[in-house]
């Protein structure tokens, strides 16, 4: 504890008292709040000191007392460009304002003012000697006026309270007891894509038209128009590297591959190269560059998988045997993710004596792909590697490339999920696929949006993945696909689907490792798939509509603005998102039951919207174009065979 | 961030991440909880390391994984005697249990076990070489059995899982990657009086029988029997030191004293001495010692006021002019507590250059009174002195006298109230006198009992003070006195009244400084009062009953066990307190309306009491002796003219 009489505490944003950075989006300023006070009755003043981590000097901005009853101060500093920022708070006794407050106190008590006036004059002379430019003149003028004033309290007060004088004194007066908050707090300012984006996952080798033949990157390029039309922002590809032959898995995860089985893309590395190579079946590095450029031309960013594991044929196994776990008998231990086992994969040994060699190679791999247009990495199973490694790796990358975004694919217990996010992952996979009922969704989204997780954990709600086929999709069919997509896309600023979702693919087989669960039949992880991407029954037009709604409504770019409102039917989830100034207000009512229509009454707390009791809101359904007038209590009926939801925007001003 | 693969976080008890100590009562162990995990699938183990702050070495105790889904670990260490304790947590990879878990995993998969068995044998040999005594033999036996085992998974598992072997390995195996949580966390273990006590405040000079003549300490001694009979634990006296003459206040806070006006006891110091002296009108130091001993003989501890301010006649004003604020014209600034002003008082200047001289003198004063039997100090206006001063002072005192209790009298904004408690005050005055409605009481007590404040802020609910005469007492009369006493005494483990409360004194005059408020007419602060302590209409018998109920029901010694339960009448507050094993369960239903009877239905959530649906509880009203049978829903009618409340205890076993 410092020996200062001024205490600065509860400084926000901060994660774990400053041990980890809080996250923001560059462009908007960072609002800083703190509880600042001192003993006694003296007034205080405070400022934010801030700088970019990569620059030696910074700037400062004064704070304001926003809640005197709780000693709450606030201010903001700019986060103009992506990068890492440091800030802290400095506070000091405001001797002039303390003197003024004391004087005003006496006004009520009707006291004489002789000695008090002398005190003020003495201090103003000190301030004048220290002030510069305009401020010096203003303080000198104020001082001269006070010296000439009678000792009548009223006339002294009038002169001393002049706004210009007070502002000049605020800037110029000495701060001998200034105290600084410790530690410096950190902010990661990302570009908006770290928060907001619609993701589409596909295996590039399964984008062809001839059954059994893998497509190349250049062939997969032909799918880009389709993905653009659906309105996605990010195209995420599983690993594109050479695939091992030893213990290669066959179709449906069988332990022995047949001739022609392509193997899992996550069994990385063969004599044709490792993590910095491209599977020759997909093409060359030049093909890759063309694929990335073609995607960019359609507004699609590529996210590449970063999976730190090796097939037994990976070059590292020979070049760096010390990077792998060996048993007493010399055999290498294979990977596990209980209850799953992966005989085709060796994990890396992060306890290796060559720790820095291993870490630096990982950094080299990332920089290699950054050099080839990848600014987003989807990291496979980060929870089986050390947290300090991720903190170092992401920090090193973002030091040179602050625009790079990392999505962490951890499905594990909450403490690890949270700590990975704290350590630097820009966004994270979530439990969304296991949250179905209204109570589950409200509880989970409330935790993400309205607890301290909001400062560091950014969800990406994938509605399915190659590994996760939720039963609701198997049992609920097309209406379930629509409702789960709509939930993901409107609840979370980032969301994604794995290809086939838009075709309502849901052929399931019993999960090979989790009793009672199911997984995709004929998983693309182990075989080449060919699909008719325009198959009847697809929901591509719905996906496109939802993604357009997301782009056109800034309220859907945020998470912490979500408010759940009551509905008397537990199968209907009702929530609102609105921008700070309420220029964009969206209500979403979703029927969670894909099996049939549900109806009920939803409550709109008008006062939360700044509307008077009994007000009527003109709203437009962004899914159907229908217009309604909503008030405090509204009847809804949602038939999943038609649309699973209302997505209503409050219409202001003229028609849109 | 450490470079360890093991993360220890969310360690409790901790206040502000360890910047301040948490508070406990000596006698009961300190339960420690933490979130502990590592990357990957290896198992971990953990222990608490703890010691008394005043002893160089400590001890350790293993922790248990209490919630695997959240990686929550818990353990406890003893706090045998009052004092300050330090603790932290150490965690490491449990290589043996990791190996066992891996082996069990394979059991399901039906794998062969050759290389795994070799790994286990290798590790057990290491453990054996490190183990001592019995453990060494057990590990050696286990190792030998495994070496002889077939490589059949079942037989290996059976041998490896033997409980005795696992326990021995747990104690003995190396912990090469052990990591320790930082910083060390601190605990203040107080004696129970810091938490639980009924306080009675009186001016010793006003305990006489002759109007206008101050009573001495030896005369005041005659009141002790009465106070004992009412069941109080602590007798708190305003300052007992010589009172200044300069600017002495007269009756009812008038600025000029008349001949014979005794002055405010808080205007401390005259030519007869300062903070270490006794007002000659009260007696001598020997009289003081006799008074303290007489109180002790009646089970009453003395709490002395510690008010760091001086009359202009205090010896320090001459001896240490540098300890006071001086204006440019040389005058000393008088004390203020806006909107109140105290011309008869000089505040001490804690910005003095002789800071350590001032601080040490304060410590000397406290030690002087500790030497004369005072183990409780009620500190006047601590919020106008520096927090670091209190942290130092209380720490210094408790280093030699951990039994000393400090009650902080700060009535100011929440951040300062909280920070004083964090800095070391054992207990604190509260906003209780300004909390009247059910909503206000529930919100305030919930904050005290069920937020992080419970770790460091211990309330003392005074129902009145010489400065605070709540309007409810003025307007509600005798029933209001009973209900406010009952609320204070049952909601808060520590509570108090200022003498006259038991006589339902409520003559008010407009507050001299707070418009619209009232204060006591003919305040004892400025004059000698003589009262008939057995005046008709007194509530002494009620006070005695309530204090007896408090002593006889351990549930009322705690705060964080309070649970508010529903009542359909907003004028009836209903809550429950119970001990951890539910051996003592008390329900309290209070009519908050002193003006007349209120009735309603209260709900008892039987499952919270571990009772089956539809259960019937035999309860006894501890105020009246009446017996009832309560269930889930119960009718209550409370007539304040009879009793303001039910205080019901669940009767278990035979009649009591």
Interface residues (C-beta under 8 A of the other chain):
Chain A: X1 X2 X3 X4 X5 X7 X9 X10 X16 X17 X19 X20 X35 X37 X39 X40 X41 X69 X70 X71 X102 X105 X108 X109 X114 X115 X116 X118 X119 X122 X327 X328 X329 X331 X336 X337 X338 X339 X341 X350 X351 X383 X384 X385 X386 X387 X388 X391 X413 X414 X415 X416 X419 X423
Chain B: X1 X2 X3 X4 X5 X7 X9 X10 X16 X17 X19 X20 X35 X37 X39 X40 X41 X69 X70 X71 X102 X105 X108 X109 X114 X115 X116 X118 X119 X122 X327 X328 X329 X331 X336 X337 X338 X339 X341 X350 X351 X383 X384 X385 X386 X387 X388 X391 X413 X414 X415 X416 X419 X423
